[in-house]
Amino acid sequence: QLQLYGKTEDDLLTALEIEDYPIKETPALHDVSKTIEQVVKAKQEFAQSFRVSLQINLPKINQHISSFVAPIYSKWFDLLLRKLLDIAVLLSTEGENPSVQLSLKGDEKNLYLDIRSSGPALSEMEKQELFSQYYGDWGSRTNLRLGSGLEGFIAKTISDELKIPLEVKSEGGNLVFELRLTKGPLT
């Protein structure tokens, strides 16, 4: 419970920041797989506090040259991943074996990051509400579980500002967030 209080305060400050100031960071080439590993490591304690298994499935890569390099805004991409993981963890707590799995794959032009939650599939209306500002009441149960009510709003705002397509799907009884990053030169 104490961890949620701190998280809520951080979410409020972040929401204010992204509402008041447009993202003006310059993109730089980063190894997306390394960013994912760092974010997952940072979120393990949060997931474990809800008894949620947080797993990462990255392809084996050459340690010197990664095929998962893309121009990203590191601070904001990191925060986008953190908020999507928060949502996935919170939604997965309803199942018998709560888990969140991240996977990364790519083709010649794009990288695809899937965040799969064992939480229940959501209706189209619930998917839209998930990204509303202040959805639900903090610390109380809503039809989308516990949270600050800002996680989805923050994630959607960042993905829109960075022009990173974010798709929410229900597959096999699971909720899946898919991010598509375009590889290529900085523009």
C-alpha positions, 0 to 999 in steps of 0.5 A: 500500500505504501508503494502505491502512495509513492507511485501515485505522487510520482504519477501526479507530478508526471501528468502535470509535466506532460500536460504543461510542457511538450516533450522536446528531447532529441531522439538518439540511437539506443539499443531497445533491448537493453532499455527493456532489460533495465526497466524490467529489472527496476519493476521486479519489486513492484510486480513481486509485491503483487505476486506477479511474475514479470518475465522478459523474452528477448532473442539472443543477440550479438553483444557488440552489434544489436539488431534492436537499435532505434532512434528513441527519446530515452527518458520518455521511452523508459517512462512509457514502458514503466507505465505500461508495465504498471498497468499490466501488473495491476490488471494481471492480479485477478488471475490464478497465476498472475504474470506479465511477459515482455517480448521483442521482435523486429523486421527490416523496418520496425521493432515490435514490443509486446507486453502481455498481461494474464489479466482479463481481456477488456471490452473496447469501452474498457480499453478506451477508458484505460487511457482516460485521465484519472480513471477510477478512484485511487486505492479503490477497486474499479472495473480496471483494478487498483492504481493511481488512475494516471498510468494509462493517461501518461502512457498514451500521452507519451506514445502520442507525443513520440509518435510511437503507435500503441495498440491494445489487443485481447488475445487468448484471454490476455491483454496485450499492449503492442508498441511499434518503433521504426528503425532507421536514421534520426530525422 
